[in-house]
């Protein structure tokens, strides 16, 4: 969910055509890192929930 919001805010910051032309490598890398980090957080949250449940 929040990953999509991040992408949307990036998109909203500039014109649509402009973005596709000027989307730099750095920006691409930043977005990919954000998504990867978000995935890691989700994965950790899921595994934590699983371990907590098994302890109870």
N, C-alpha and C positions, 0 to 999 in steps of 0.2 A: 504494500500500500504506500508506505512513505517513499519507497524507491520511485514509484510512478509520480508522486508529488514532486520529488526532486527533479525528475526529467521534465515535468510540466513547467516548473519554475524556470529552468534553464531555457526552455522553448519560449516562455512568455517574455523573457528579458529582451529579446530581439525579434526583428521581423522574420517571417518563416523562410523566405527566399534567402535573405541575408544570412541566416543561421547555416543553411546547407552549404553556402559558399565559404563562409568564414569559420566553420567549425574546426578549430585548431587541434593538433595532436595532443597538446597539453589538456585541453578541455575534454577530449575523448578519454584520455587516460584518467582524468579526475572522475568522470562519470563512471567509468568501469571500476575504479577503485571504490567509489561510493557503493556501487551495486554489490561488489564482492564483499565489502565490509558488512553491508546490510545482510547478505546471505549468511555470513559467519555468525552474526548476532542471532539471526533466526535459528540457525543450527544449534548454537549453544543453548538458547532458550528452550528448544525442544528437548535436547538431551537432559538439561537440568530438570525439566518437568518430569521426564521419564524416571530419573533417579529419585526425585522426591517422592513420586508415587510409589515406587517399589519399596522405599524406606518405610512409608506409612503402612 
